[in-house]
Amino acid sequence: MNFVFDIDGTTSFNGMVIEPAIEREIDALLQAGHRVVFASARPVRDILPMLSHDMRTHHGLVLIGANGSLLFRDGHLRVREHLDAHSYTVVRELIDRHGLYYIADSADSYAFDLPDAHVLVERLNPEGTDRLVPLNDLENPVKIILLEVNDPRLYTELEEIIAGLNLHVTKHQDATTSIDLAPGGVHKVSALPQALGAHPGENPGPYIAFGNDMNDLGVLEGAQYAVAVGSHEALTPHANLRVDAHPDAVAAAIRARAEALDPVS
Protein backbone atom coordinates (compact mmCIF):
# COMPACT_ATOMS: atom_id res chain seq x y z
CA MET A 1 0.00 0.00 0.00
CA ASN A 2 1.02 3.61 -0.47
CA PHE A 3 1.10 5.89 2.59
CA VAL A 4 1.28 9.68 2.22
CA PHE A 5 2.25 11.83 5.19
CA ASP A 6 2.42 15.56 5.74
CA ILE A 7 5.25 16.62 8.04
CA ASP A 8 4.71 19.75 10.15
CA GLY A 9 1.81 19.31 12.54
CA THR A 10 1.25 15.73 11.35
CA THR A 11 4.41 13.69 11.86
CA SER A 12 6.61 16.39 13.43
CA PHE A 13 5.52 18.64 16.27
CA ASN A 14 8.81 20.38 16.99
CA GLY A 15 9.73 21.22 13.40
CA MET A 16 13.12 19.52 13.69
CA VAL A 17 12.60 15.74 13.53
CA ILE A 18 9.91 13.20 12.78
CA GLU A 19 8.57 12.17 16.18
CA PRO A 20 10.33 8.96 17.32
CA ALA A 21 7.09 7.08 18.01
CA ILE A 22 5.81 7.98 14.55
CA GLU A 23 9.13 7.23 12.84
CA ARG A 24 9.11 3.73 14.31
CA GLU A 25 5.70 3.04 12.77
CA ILE A 26 6.72 4.52 9.41
CA ASP A 27 9.92 2.49 9.43
CA ALA A 28 7.78 -0.61 10.04
CA LEU A 29 5.74 0.30 6.95
CA LEU A 30 8.90 0.50 4.86
CA GLN A 31 10.23 -2.78 6.21
CA ALA A 32 6.90 -4.44 5.37
CA GLY A 33 7.27 -3.34 1.74
CA HIS A 34 4.89 -0.39 1.70
CA ARG A 35 5.79 2.82 -0.13
CA VAL A 36 5.99 5.96 2.04
CA VAL A 37 5.66 9.48 0.67
CA PHE A 38 6.33 12.58 2.74
CA ALA A 39 4.54 15.52 1.11
CA SER A 40 5.53 18.87 2.56
CA ALA A 41 5.64 22.59 1.91
CA ARG A 42 9.32 22.42 2.85
CA PRO A 43 12.03 22.00 0.21
CA VAL A 44 13.67 18.58 0.11
CA ARG A 45 16.92 19.90 1.60
CA ASP A 46 14.99 20.75 4.81
CA ILE A 47 13.07 17.46 4.91
CA LEU A 48 16.00 15.03 4.67
CA PRO A 49 17.68 16.15 7.94
CA MET A 50 14.44 15.34 9.80
CA LEU A 51 14.75 11.65 8.89
CA SER A 52 17.01 8.92 10.20
CA HIS A 53 19.78 7.75 7.87
CA ASP A 54 18.09 4.40 7.29
CA MET A 55 14.78 6.05 6.39
CA ARG A 56 16.19 8.72 4.09
CA THR A 57 18.11 6.13 2.09
CA HIS A 58 15.36 3.49 1.89
CA HIS A 59 14.28 2.70 -1.68
CA GLY A 60 10.62 2.79 -0.63
CA LEU A 61 10.77 6.44 0.48
CA VAL A 62 9.67 9.31 -1.78
CA LEU A 63 9.62 13.02 -0.93
CA ILE A 64 7.33 15.69 -2.38
CA GLY A 65 8.83 19.06 -1.51
CA ALA A 66 7.84 22.72 -1.90
CA ASN A 67 4.15 21.80 -2.10
CA GLY A 68 4.69 19.71 -5.23
CA SER A 69 7.41 21.62 -7.10
CA LEU A 70 10.13 19.15 -6.08
CA LEU A 71 10.27 15.36 -6.21
CA PHE A 72 12.93 13.18 -4.56
CA ARG A 73 13.09 9.50 -5.53
CA ASP A 74 15.90 6.94 -5.42
CA GLY A 75 18.31 9.56 -4.12
CA HIS A 76 17.69 11.99 -6.98
CA LEU A 77 16.09 15.44 -6.77
CA ARG A 78 13.90 16.57 -9.65
CA VAL A 79 12.34 20.00 -10.24
CA ARG A 80 8.79 19.51 -11.49
CA GLU A 81 8.11 23.20 -12.12
CA HIS A 82 9.25 26.67 -11.14
CA LEU A 83 7.57 30.07 -11.00
CA ASP A 84 7.21 31.84 -14.33
CA ALA A 85 9.31 34.97 -14.80
CA HIS A 86 6.41 37.44 -14.74
CA SER A 87 4.90 36.09 -11.52
CA TYR A 88 8.30 36.04 -9.86
CA THR A 89 8.97 39.65 -10.82
CA VAL A 90 5.62 40.82 -9.44
CA VAL A 91 6.12 38.93 -6.16
CA ARG A 92 9.62 40.41 -5.74
CA GLU A 93 8.17 43.87 -6.29
CA LEU A 94 5.52 43.23 -3.62
CA ILE A 95 8.19 42.07 -1.18
CA ASP A 96 10.29 45.18 -1.81
CA ARG A 97 7.38 47.62 -1.75
CA HIS A 98 5.86 46.37 1.50
CA GLY A 99 8.97 45.07 3.28
CA LEU A 100 7.48 41.59 3.53
CA TYR A 101 9.11 38.71 5.35
CA TYR A 102 9.67 35.77 3.02
CA ILE A 103 11.44 32.52 2.25
CA ALA A 104 12.15 31.69 -1.40
CA ASP A 105 13.57 28.38 -2.59
CA SER A 106 15.06 27.05 -5.81
CA ALA A 107 16.51 23.60 -6.49
CA ASP A 108 19.89 24.41 -4.88
CA SER A 109 19.64 27.96 -3.49
CA TYR A 110 17.45 29.98 -1.18
CA ALA A 111 16.83 33.53 -0.01
CA PHE A 112 15.02 34.80 3.05
CA ASP A 113 14.28 37.75 5.26
CA LEU A 114 12.97 36.91 8.73
CA PRO A 115 13.29 38.41 12.19
CA ASP A 116 16.44 37.08 13.88
CA ALA A 117 14.47 35.14 16.51
CA HIS A 118 11.94 33.67 14.09
CA VAL A 119 11.32 29.95 14.69
CA LEU A 120 11.94 29.09 11.03
CA VAL A 121 15.48 30.48 10.86
CA GLU A 122 17.09 27.43 12.47
CA ARG A 123 15.15 25.09 10.20
CA LEU A 124 16.54 26.53 6.97
CA ASN A 125 19.28 24.51 5.24
CA PRO A 126 20.42 22.78 8.46
CA GLU A 127 23.04 20.65 6.67
CA GLY A 128 24.43 23.55 4.61
CA THR A 129 23.81 21.84 1.28
CA ASP A 130 22.28 24.86 -0.54
CA ARG A 131 23.57 28.38 -1.26
CA LEU A 132 22.10 31.41 0.50
CA VAL A 133 21.79 34.23 -2.06
CA PRO A 134 20.09 37.64 -2.29
CA LEU A 135 16.53 37.39 -3.54
CA ASN A 136 17.37 39.18 -6.79
CA ASP A 137 20.03 36.54 -7.49
CA LEU A 138 17.74 33.56 -6.88
CA GLU A 139 17.00 31.89 -10.21
CA ASN A 140 14.03 29.66 -11.04
CA PRO A 141 12.34 29.65 -7.63
CA VAL A 142 10.08 26.69 -6.97
CA LYS A 143 8.24 28.20 -4.02
CA ILE A 144 7.91 31.46 -2.09
CA ILE A 145 6.19 31.91 1.23
CA LEU A 146 5.18 35.34 2.49
CA LEU A 147 5.13 35.41 6.27
CA GLU A 148 3.49 37.43 9.03
CA VAL A 149 1.19 39.43 6.77
CA ASN A 150 -0.85 40.59 9.75
CA ASP A 151 -2.35 43.81 8.35
CA PRO A 152 -5.81 42.83 7.00
CA ARG A 153 -5.80 45.58 4.39
CA LEU A 154 -2.37 44.58 3.12
CA TYR A 155 -3.41 40.92 3.08
CA THR A 156 -6.43 41.78 0.94
CA GLU A 157 -4.26 43.85 -1.43
CA LEU A 158 -1.80 40.99 -1.81
CA GLU A 159 -4.63 38.53 -2.44
CA GLU A 160 -6.03 40.67 -5.24
CA ILE A 161 -2.69 41.11 -6.99
CA ILE A 162 -1.61 37.48 -6.59
CA ALA A 163 -4.96 36.25 -7.92
CA GLY A 164 -4.00 37.67 -11.31
CA LEU A 165 -0.77 35.67 -11.50
CA ASN A 166 -0.10 32.12 -12.67
CA LEU A 167 0.40 30.80 -9.15
CA HIS A 168 -1.09 28.15 -6.91
CA VAL A 169 -1.87 29.87 -3.62
CA THR A 170 -2.28 28.30 -0.18
CA LYS A 171 -3.37 30.67 2.57
CA HIS A 172 -2.70 30.12 6.25
CA GLN A 173 -4.51 32.31 8.71
CA ASP A 174 -3.57 31.37 12.25
CA ALA A 175 -1.39 33.03 14.88
CA THR A 176 0.81 34.42 12.10
CA THR A 177 -0.67 34.82 8.65
CA SER A 178 1.27 33.44 5.70
CA ILE A 179 0.75 32.84 2.00
CA ASP A 180 2.42 29.96 0.14
CA LEU A 181 3.06 30.56 -3.56
CA ALA A 182 3.82 27.69 -5.93
CA PRO A 183 3.77 27.56 -9.75
CA GLY A 184 0.31 27.52 -11.28
CA GLY A 185 -1.28 24.07 -11.16
CA VAL A 186 1.40 22.71 -8.84
CA HIS A 187 0.46 21.32 -5.44
CA LYS A 188 0.87 18.13 -3.46
CA VAL A 189 -1.89 16.33 -5.37
CA SER A 190 -0.37 17.15 -8.76
CA ALA A 191 2.88 15.47 -7.68
CA LEU A 192 1.27 12.30 -6.35
CA PRO A 193 1.09 10.34 -9.64
CA GLN A 194 4.86 10.65 -10.20
CA ALA A 195 5.57 10.05 -6.51
CA LEU A 196 3.55 6.83 -6.63
CA GLY A 197 4.98 5.57 -9.90
CA ALA A 198 2.31 6.72 -12.37
CA HIS A 199 2.65 9.17 -15.24
CA PRO A 200 1.78 12.87 -14.71
CA GLY A 201 -1.98 13.35 -14.71
CA GLU A 202 -2.76 9.67 -14.26
CA ASN A 203 -4.66 8.25 -11.32
CA PRO A 204 -2.02 7.67 -8.65
CA GLY A 205 -3.80 4.55 -7.39
CA PRO A 206 -4.96 3.86 -3.84
CA TYR A 207 -3.19 5.42 -0.90
CA ILE A 208 -3.70 6.18 2.79
CA ALA A 209 -3.10 9.81 3.80
CA PHE A 210 -2.34 11.71 7.00
CA GLY A 211 -2.50 15.53 7.11
CA ASN A 212 -3.38 18.49 9.28
CA ASP A 213 -3.58 21.69 7.20
CA MET A 214 -5.21 23.29 4.16
CA ASN A 215 -2.41 22.21 1.82
CA ASP A 216 -3.30 18.61 2.73
CA LEU A 217 -6.97 18.94 1.80
CA GLY A 218 -6.67 17.64 -1.75
CA VAL A 219 -4.46 14.74 -0.65
CA LEU A 220 -7.02 13.69 1.96
CA GLU A 221 -9.89 14.04 -0.52
CA GLY A 222 -8.29 11.59 -2.94
CA ALA A 223 -7.21 9.01 -0.38
CA GLN A 224 -8.68 5.56 0.00
CA TYR A 225 -8.50 6.22 3.74
CA ALA A 226 -7.79 9.67 5.20
CA VAL A 227 -6.65 10.61 8.70
CA ALA A 228 -6.98 14.24 9.82
CA VAL A 229 -4.52 15.16 12.55
CA GLY A 230 -5.68 17.91 14.90
CA SER A 231 -8.86 19.94 14.71
CA HIS A 232 -8.82 21.81 11.38
CA GLU A 233 -12.53 22.05 10.57
CA ALA A 234 -12.07 22.09 6.79
CA LEU A 235 -10.43 18.65 6.84
CA THR A 236 -12.99 16.81 8.97
CA PRO A 237 -15.58 16.20 6.19
CA HIS A 238 -12.90 14.52 4.07
CA ALA A 239 -11.42 12.29 6.76
CA ASN A 240 -12.33 8.76 7.77
CA LEU A 241 -10.68 9.35 11.11
CA ARG A 242 -9.59 12.33 13.19
CA VAL A 243 -6.85 11.95 15.79
CA ASP A 244 -5.28 14.33 18.28
CA ALA A 245 -2.13 16.17 17.25
CA HIS A 246 0.04 14.01 19.50
CA PRO A 247 2.81 11.56 18.54
CA ASP A 248 1.23 8.60 20.30
CA ALA A 249 -2.17 9.20 18.68
CA VAL A 250 -0.69 9.46 15.18
CA ALA A 251 1.56 6.44 15.74
CA ALA A 252 -1.42 4.37 16.90
CA ALA A 253 -3.42 5.38 13.82
CA ILE A 254 -0.56 4.36 11.50
CA ARG A 255 -0.23 1.01 13.25
CA ALA A 256 -4.00 0.43 13.09
CA ARG A 257 -4.14 1.11 9.33
CA ALA A 258 -1.18 -1.20 8.69
CA GLU A 259 -2.82 -3.96 10.70
CA ALA A 260 -6.10 -3.48 8.85
CA LEU A 261 -4.53 -4.02 5.44
CA ASP A 262 -4.88 -7.31 3.63
CA PRO A 263 -1.46 -9.01 3.74
CA VAL A 264 -1.35 -9.06 -0.07
CA SER A 265 -2.03 -5.27 -0.44
RAPE-V844260 format. One record per backbone hydrogen bond with DSSP energy under -0.5 kcal/mol. NH is the residue of the N-H (numbers start at 1). CO is the residue of the C=O. If there is no record, write none. Layout:
# RAPE-V844260
nh: {NH/NH}
co: {CO/CO}
This chain:
# RAPE-V844260
nh: {2/3/4/5/6/9/10/11/12/18/19/23/24/25/26/27/28/29/30/31/32/33/34/35/36/37/38/39/39/40/40/46/47/47/48/49/50/51/56/57/58/61/62/63/64/65/65/66/67/68/69/69/70/71/72/73/73/74/76/78/80/80/81/83/88/89/90/91/92/93/94/95/96/97/98/99/100/101/102/103/104/105/106/110/111/113/118/121/123/124/124/125/128/131/133/133/137/138/138/139/142/143/144/145/146/147/147/149/150/152/155/156/157/158/159/160/161/162/163/164/165/167/168/169/170/172/174/178/179/180/181/182/182/183/184/186/187/191/191/192/192/193/195/196/197/198/202/208/209/210/211/216/217/220/221/222/223/224/225/227/228/228/229/229/230/230/235/236/237/238/239/240/241/243/246/250/251/252/253/254/255/256/257/258/259/260/261/261/265}
co: {206/35/208/37/210/12/7/7/7/50/11/19/20/21/22/23/24/25/26/27/28/30/29/1/60/3/62/5/37/38/64/43/43/44/44/45/47/48/52/53/55/58/36/72/38/63/70/42/40/65/65/66/65/78/63/71/76/61/73/71/69/78/69/141/84/85/86/87/88/89/90/91/92/93/94/95/95/147/113/145/111/143/109/131/104/102/115/118/120/120/121/123/125/108/110/131/134/134/135/137/105/105/181/103/179/101/145/177/148/150/151/152/153/154/155/156/157/158/159/161/162/165/182/167/180/178/172/172/146/170/144/168/180/142/166/183/185/187/188/188/189/189/191/192/194/193/199/2/225/4/227/213/214/216/217/218/220/207/207/209/226/241/211/227/228/243/232/232/233/235/236/226/226/228/244/246/247/248/249/250/251/252/253/254/255/256/257/258/262}
